[in-house]
Amino acid sequence: MNSKEILSINLKYYRKKYNLSQEEFAEKVGSNLTYINDLENKKRKPTIDMLDKIAKGINNNIDKNLNVTASDLIKYDKSHITNYKRIDEKNHSN
């Protein structure tokens, strides 16, 4: 698993944990919807500065009890894997 995949998992985890849309999450971490979407979909590599900004945004604007660091965002944690699906995705199990 590469760092873009791990970052995607972790961003989705924090966003889902606090029931935030990508747009709400982006606003709280000081970014924009397109950038967060690209990170979650593994289309872009963030800079270290952006990882720091996202971590600070999580700590300051989402949960002041967390102490997320930039390195935490690219550290694999199996418990962060979510069964995240878009609300417009259809279930093809039939």
C-alpha positions in Angstrom: 0.0 0.0 0.0 1.5 3.4 -1.0 1.3 6.7 0.9 -1.5 8.1 -1.4 -3.7 5.1 -0.6 -3.0 5.4 3.2 -3.7 9.1 3.1 -7.0 8.4 1.3 -8.0 5.9 4.0 -7.1 8.3 6.8 -8.9 11.4 5.3 -12.1 9.4 4.7 -11.8 8.0 8.3 -11.6 11.4 9.9 -14.3 12.9 7.7 -16.7 10.0 8.3 -16.0 9.8 12.0 -17.2 13.4 12.4 -19.9 13.0 9.8 -18.6 15.7 7.5 -19.0 16.1 3.7 -15.9 16.6 1.7 -16.8 20.3 1.4 -17.2 20.7 5.2 -14.0 18.8 5.9 -12.1 21.0 3.3 -13.4 24.2 4.9 -12.4 23.0 8.4 -8.9 22.0 7.4 -8.3 25.1 5.3 -8.4 23.6 1.8 -11.0 23.3 -0.9 -13.4 20.6 -2.1 -11.5 19.7 -5.3 -8.2 19.3 -3.5 -9.7 17.0 -0.7 -11.6 15.0 -3.4 -8.3 14.5 -5.3 -6.5 13.4 -2.2 -9.3 10.9 -1.2 -9.4 9.6 -4.8 -5.6 9.2 -4.9 -5.2 11.6 -7.8 -2.8 14.0 -6.1 0.2 14.0 -3.8 0.1 16.6 -1.0 3.0 18.6 0.1 4.4 18.3 3.6 3.1 21.8 4.3 -0.4 20.7 3.2 -0.3 17.6 5.4 0.7 19.9 8.3 -2.2 22.2 7.5 -4.7 19.3 7.3 -3.5 17.9 10.6 -3.7 21.3 12.3 -7.2 21.8 10.9 -8.3 18.4 12.3 -6.9 19.3 15.7 -8.1 22.9 15.8 -11.4 22.8 14.0 -12.7 19.2 14.1 -11.7 17.7 17.5 -9.5 19.7 19.9 -8.8 16.4 21.8 -6.9 14.9 18.9 -3.2 15.4 18.3 -3.0 14.4 14.7 0.4 15.0 13.0 1.3 15.1 9.3 3.0 11.8 9.7 -0.1 10.3 11.3 -2.0 11.1 8.0 0.3 8.8 6.1 0.6 6.1 8.7 -1.4 2.9 8.1 -3.9 2.0 10.7 -6.2 -0.9 9.9 -8.9 0.5 12.2 -9.2 3.5 9.8 -10.5 1.4 6.9 -14.2 2.3 6.4 -16.8 0.7 4.2 -17.3 4.1 2.7 -19.6 4.3 -0.3 -21.0 7.2 -2.2 -24.7 7.7 -1.6 -25.3 7.5 -5.3 -23.6 4.1 -5.7 -25.9 1.3 -6.4 -25.7 -2.0 -4.6 -24.9 -4.7 -7.2 -25.3 -7.7 -4.9 -28.7 -8.7 -6.4 
